[in-house]
């Protein structure tokens, strides 16, 4: 799997799908990702436990790496673009790491990004209050500067374990 060359990462090459947008409202084309190591996680801001734990782990891992972590772009891609707007993503990712990039976009852009990483996400039926959750893949993807996915970490991890795997 290679991210930078993938038309499925929804980075502007296909206008019909739209583009992924960062937490400041800027498009995130593949050219901005090229040349960097990437840590990519898919989730949603309303997730009560797994997503914030994974993002805290990524944040701690960047701290453990130290100055060399400047070569790593941590990406959090929503699976819930209806609720995870640019403003919501900006507020959410600010709780974790100053370098964490929150990505949202049109449903088509998110679907294309999910397809590029083979991420599953299914919205559950709303409860009596209209709230809903998602069942989604629990992976952190590590990609090299050429965009090729080097490692997929599955399940739950500590920052120390994640660092060892990288």
C-alpha positions in Angstrom: 0.0 0.0 0.0 1.4 3.4 -0.9 -0.4 6.5 0.3 1.3 9.3 -1.7 0.4 7.7 -5.0 -3.1 6.6 -4.0 -6.0 8.2 -5.8 -8.0 6.8 -2.9 -6.5 9.1 -0.3 -8.8 11.9 -1.5 -6.2 14.6 -1.8 -7.7 16.6 -4.6 -7.0 14.5 -7.6 -10.6 13.6 -7.8 -12.9 16.6 -7.6 -16.0 14.5 -7.4 -14.9 13.1 -4.0 -13.6 16.3 -2.5 -10.5 16.7 -0.4 -9.5 16.0 3.1 -9.3 19.2 5.1 -7.1 19.9 8.2 -8.3 21.4 11.4 -7.6 24.9 10.1 -9.7 24.5 7.0 -6.7 23.9 4.6 -6.7 21.1 2.0 -4.3 18.2 2.7 -2.9 17.1 -0.7 -0.6 14.1 -1.0 2.2 16.5 -1.8 2.1 17.8 1.8 2.5 14.2 3.1 5.3 13.2 0.7 8.8 13.1 2.3 7.5 12.6 5.9 7.0 9.6 8.0 3.3 9.2 8.9 1.4 7.9 11.8 -2.2 7.6 10.7 -5.2 6.8 12.9 -8.9 6.7 12.0 -11.6 7.5 14.6 -14.0 10.1 15.7 -14.1 12.9 18.3 -17.2 11.6 20.1 -15.5 8.3 20.8 -15.6 7.8 24.6 -12.4 5.8 25.1 -10.5 4.1 22.4 -9.8 7.0 20.1 -8.6 9.4 22.8 -6.5 6.6 24.2 -4.9 5.9 20.8 -4.2 9.6 20.2 -2.7 10.0 23.6 -0.5 7.0 22.8 0.6 8.6 19.5 1.3 11.9 21.3 3.4 10.2 24.0 5.3 8.2 21.4 6.2 11.5 19.6 7.5 12.8 23.0 9.5 9.6 23.5 11.1 9.9 20.0 12.2 13.4 20.9 13.5 15.9 18.3 13.5 13.3 15.5 9.7 13.3 15.8 9.8 16.4 13.7 10.1 14.1 10.7 6.8 12.4 11.6 3.4 13.7 10.7 0.7 12.3 13.0 -2.7 12.2 11.3 -6.1 11.7 12.8 -8.7 11.0 10.1 -12.4 11.1 11.2 -14.8 8.4 10.3 -17.7 10.8 11.3 -17.5 13.8 9.0 -21.1 14.8 9.8 -20.1 15.7 13.4 -16.4 16.2 13.1 -16.3 19.6 11.4 -13.1 21.7 11.0 -13.9 23.6 14.2 -14.6 20.4 16.2 -11.4 18.7 14.9 -9.4 21.9 15.8 -10.6 21.8 19.4 -10.3 18.1 19.8 -6.7 17.5 18.5 -5.5 20.5 20.5 -5.9 18.3 23.6 -3.3 15.8 22.5 -0.2 17.2 20.6 0.5 20.5 18.9 1.6 18.6 15.8 -1.4 16.3 15.5 -3.2 17.0 12.3 -7.0 16.4 12.4 -8.5 15.6 9.0 -12.1 15.8 8.0 -13.9 16.4 4.7 -16.9 15.4 2.6 -18.4 11.9 3.1 -16.8 11.0 -0.3 -13.4 12.2 0.8 -13.5 10.3 4.0 -14.8 7.1 2.3 -11.9 7.4 -0.2 -9.3 7.8 2.6 -10.9 4.8 4.5 -10.7 2.8 1.3 -7.0 3.7 0.8 -6.2 2.2 4.2 -8.9 -0.6 4.1 -10.5 0.9 7.2 -13.9 -0.3 8.2 -16.4 2.0 10.1 -20.0 1.4 10.7 -22.4 3.8 12.4 -24.5 2.3 15.1 -28.2 3.0 15.4 -28.9 6.2 17.4 -30.0 5.7 21.0 -33.2 7.3 22.4 -31.4 10.7 22.7 -30.2 10.6 19.0 -26.6 9.9 20.0 -24.7 7.3 18.0 -21.3 5.7 18.0 -19.1 3.9 15.4 -17.6 0.5 15.3 -14.3 1.0 13.4 -10.9 -0.5 12.7 -8.4 -0.2 15.6 -5.1 0.3 13.7 -2.3 2.8 13.6 -0.6 2.9 10.2 3.1 3.8 10.0 4.2 5.0 6.5 7.6 5.9 5.2 8.6 9.1 3.4 7.7 7.5 0.0 4.1 7.0 1.3 4.5 3.2 1.5 2.8 1.7 4.6 5.7 0.0 6.5 3.8 -1.3 9.5 0.2 -1.7 10.7 -0.2 -1.8 14.5 -3.4 -3.6 15.6 -5.3 -3.4 18.8 -4.2 -1.6 22.0 -0.6 -0.3 22.6 1.4 1.6 25.0 3.7 4.5 23.8 6.7 2.3 24.6 5.3 -0.6 22.6 4.5 1.7 19.7 8.0 3.1 19.8 9.5 -0.4 19.7 7.4 -1.3 16.7 8.5 1.8 14.8 
